[in-house]
Every structure is written in C-alpha cells, then in structure tokens.
C-alpha cells in the first residue's frame, strides 16, 4: 500500500466534501433560511456568514487543487505529464479540473462579489431596496450555478476513476 497516495487522496476527497458540501449547505439550507428572516436582518446575516464562509471555502478549494495536482503528478510522474491528454483518464481529470475552477470563479464573482458590494453599499447607506434585491438574487443564482458546476466536477472525477 502506498500511504503517501492514500493520505493525498484522503485530503483531496475531504477537502472536496467540505468545499462542495459548504456550497450545497448554503444553497439548499442557509439561503432559504435567511429569506425567512425579516428583510432588515437578512443582509447583515448574509454578509456576516459570507465573510467567514468565503475564506473557508477558498481554503478547501486550494487544498482540492493542490492535492489533485499532486495526485496527477504521483500517478503520471513529472516525465509523464505530457501523456495527460492522451488518455481518457487524463482528459476526464482535466475536464473535472476545469469545472472545479469554474465553480470557484463563479462563486467568488457572483456570491462573494455581490455580498461584498452589498455590505459596502449598506455601510454607506446607499443600498436601495432594488439594488439590494438584485445583489441578493445574483448571489443566490451564483450559489446555484456554483453548486451545479461542482456537482459536474465531482461526476467527472468519478468517471475518471473508472478509466484508471
């Protein structure tokens, strides 16, 4: 048994569970729960939660990318990286990677970006009800898209395991 690979794979899967699970929790439980609060409590709660969640999800994503890269190098070796696109496994791994990057970027831009803007506007007293509603809607939509991309990335990685 190759314990280095076991530890890397465990760290990779655990980080992916935390990342995708955190996004799933936000989309399916936290956001609907926040909408049940009075309107004046929704924005401060969402902004406070996002400040912590964005850091945790970014750290989890970084672990996913680093451990995933190390697993690819461990599997192919540094000299074999040029073969990544010559196999179904390699193409599948790369597609999963691209989907994970898209998941990260969509969440960062649409969710974190919208709630950061909402916080800045609220602190200056410039958040109109329409603008606040638009930013909340954009954050919700970004969460759903991010979750969908993450689910597809996970599916692609499961498919890749079948090729190798």
C-alpha positions in Angstrom: 0.0 0.0 0.0 1.3 3.4 -1.0 0.5 5.5 2.1 1.5 8.8 0.5 -1.1 8.3 -2.2 -3.7 7.3 0.5 -3.1 10.4 2.5 -3.1 12.7 -0.6 -6.4 11.1 -1.8 -8.0 11.3 1.6 -7.0 15.0 1.9 -8.3 15.6 -1.7 -11.6 13.9 -1.1 -12.1 15.5 2.4 -11.4 19.0 1.0 -13.8 18.4 -1.9 -16.5 17.3 0.5 -16.0 20.4 2.6 -16.0 22.7 -0.4 -19.0 21.2 -2.3 -20.8 20.4 0.9 -20.4 24.0 2.1 -21.8 25.3 -1.2 -24.7 22.8 -1.0 -25.5 23.8 2.6 -25.5 27.5 1.6 -27.8 26.9 -1.4 -30.2 24.4 0.0 -30.4 25.4 3.7 -28.8 28.7 4.6 -30.2 30.9 1.8 -33.8 29.6 2.2 -33.4 30.1 5.9 -32.2 33.7 5.6 -35.2 34.5 3.4 -37.4 33.7 6.3 -35.8 36.4 8.4 -37.2 40.0 8.4 -35.8 41.9 5.5 -33.7 44.2 7.7 -32.0 41.2 9.2 -31.3 39.3 6.0 -28.4 41.4 4.6 -26.4 41.7 7.8 -26.7 38.0 8.5 -25.8 37.0 4.9 -22.8 39.4 4.9 -21.5 38.1 8.3 -21.8 34.5 7.2 -20.2 35.1 3.8 -17.2 36.8 5.3 -16.3 33.5 7.2 -17.7 31.1 4.5 -15.7 32.6 1.7 -12.4 32.1 3.5 -13.2 28.5 4.5 -14.4 27.6 1.0 -11.3 29.2 -0.6 -9.0 27.2 1.7 -10.9 24.0 0.9 -10.7 24.8 -2.8 -7.0 25.4 -2.6 -6.5 22.0 -0.9 -8.5 20.4 -3.6 -6.4 21.9 -6.4 -3.0 21.3 -4.7 -3.8 17.7 -3.7 -5.4 17.0 -7.1 -2.3 18.3 -8.8 0.0 16.2 -6.6 -2.1 13.1 -7.3 -1.8 13.6 -11.0 1.9 14.0 -10.7 2.1 10.9 -8.4 0.1 8.9 -11.0 1.9 10.0 -14.2 5.2 11.2 -12.8 6.7 14.5 -13.9 8.1 12.9 -17.1 4.6 11.6 -17.9 2.6 14.8 -17.7 2.7 15.2 -21.5 0.5 12.0 -21.6 -2.3 13.6 -19.6 -4.3 14.4 -22.7 -3.6 11.1 -24.5 -5.8 9.0 -22.2 -9.5 9.1 -21.3 -8.5 9.3 -17.7 -6.3 12.3 -18.2 -8.9 14.1 -20.3 -11.6 13.4 -17.7 -9.4 14.6 -14.9 -8.7 17.8 -16.8 -12.4 18.4 -17.5 -13.1 17.9 -13.8 -10.4 20.4 -13.0 -11.9 23.0 -15.4 -15.3 22.5 -13.9 -13.9 23.0 -10.4 -12.1 26.2 -11.5 -15.4 27.4 -13.0 -17.1 26.6 -9.7 -14.6 28.6 -7.8 -14.7 31.6 -10.1 -18.5 31.7 -10.4 -18.9 31.6 -6.6 -16.2 34.1 -6.0 -17.5 36.6 -8.6 -21.3 36.2 -8.1 -21.7 35.3 -4.5 -18.7 36.8 -2.7 -18.6 39.8 -5.1 -22.4 40.5 -4.7 -22.4 40.3 -0.9 -19.2 42.4 -0.6 -20.8 45.1 -2.7 -24.0 44.8 -0.7 -22.0 45.3 2.5 -20.2 48.3 1.1 -23.4 49.9 -0.1 -25.1 49.2 3.2 -22.3 50.7 5.3 -22.5 53.9 3.2 -26.3 54.0 3.4 -26.5 53.7 -0.4 -28.2 50.3 -0.7 -31.5 51.0 -2.3 -34.1 48.2 -1.9 -33.9 47.4 -5.6 -30.1 47.3 -5.7 -30.1 45.1 -2.5 -32.6 42.7 -4.0 -30.7 42.5 -7.3 -27.4 41.7 -5.4 -29.1 39.1 -3.2 -30.7 37.5 -6.3 -27.3 37.4 -8.1 -25.7 35.8 -5.0 -28.4 33.1 -4.9 -28.1 32.5 -8.6 -24.3 32.3 -8.3 -24.6 29.7 -5.5 -26.9 27.5 -7.6 -24.6 27.7 -10.6 -21.5 27.1 -8.5 -23.2 24.0 -6.9 -24.2 22.7 -10.3 -20.6 23.1 -11.6 -19.2 21.4 -8.5 -21.6 18.5 -8.9 -20.5 18.1 -12.5 -16.8 18.3 -11.5 -17.5 15.5 -8.9 -19.2 13.4 -11.5 -16.3 13.8 -13.9 -13.8 12.7 -11.2 -15.9 9.6 -10.5 -15.9 8.9 -14.2 -12.2 9.4 -14.4 -11.7 6.8 -11.6 -13.4 4.2 -13.9 -10.8 4.9 -16.7 -7.8 4.3 -14.4 
